[in-house]
Amino acid sequence: MKHEENASKHVVIYLQKNRFGFLGKDDLDKEGGIEHVFHETEMVADEIREFLRGVL
């Protein structure tokens, strides 16, 4: 689902941690961004980034 105020951002829901964030492709390259939004380790955040690159 796209964010209504910024069409380049998507609502990403992380069901395992019951968290969500408004992310775009540019957010995937920000250092520590995924780790902060989803409260995950760097290793898990890298897996999330890899998945989201194929989806966003």
C-alpha positions in Angstrom: 0.0 0.0 0.0 1.4 3.4 -0.9 1.6 6.3 1.6 -1.1 8.8 0.7 1.1 11.9 1.2 4.2 10.6 -0.5 3.7 8.2 -3.4 7.3 7.0 -3.4 6.8 5.5 0.1 5.0 2.3 0.9 3.6 1.0 4.2 5.7 -1.9 5.2 4.3 -4.1 8.0 6.7 -6.4 9.8 4.4 -9.0 11.3 7.0 -10.9 13.3 7.7 -7.8 15.5 4.3 -6.2 15.1 5.9 -3.0 13.7 5.4 -0.9 10.6 7.2 1.9 8.7 6.8 4.1 5.7 9.7 3.1 3.4 10.8 3.8 -0.1 13.7 2.4 -2.2 15.9 5.3 -1.0 15.4 4.3 2.7 16.9 0.8 2.0 20.3 2.4 1.5 20.3 4.6 4.6 22.7 3.2 7.2 20.9 1.9 10.2 17.5 2.8 8.9 15.9 -0.6 8.8 17.6 -1.5 12.1 16.0 1.5 13.7 12.5 1.2 12.2 12.1 -2.5 12.9 14.4 -2.8 16.0 16.5 -5.6 14.4 20.1 -6.5 14.3 22.2 -5.6 11.3 22.2 -9.2 10.1 18.4 -9.5 10.1 18.0 -6.0 8.6 20.2 -7.1 5.7 17.8 -9.9 5.0 14.8 -7.6 5.2 16.6 -5.1 2.8 17.2 -7.9 0.3 13.6 -8.9 0.4 12.3 -5.4 0.1 14.5 -4.6 -2.9 12.7 -7.2 -4.8 9.3 -6.0 -3.7 9.5 -2.2 -3.7 
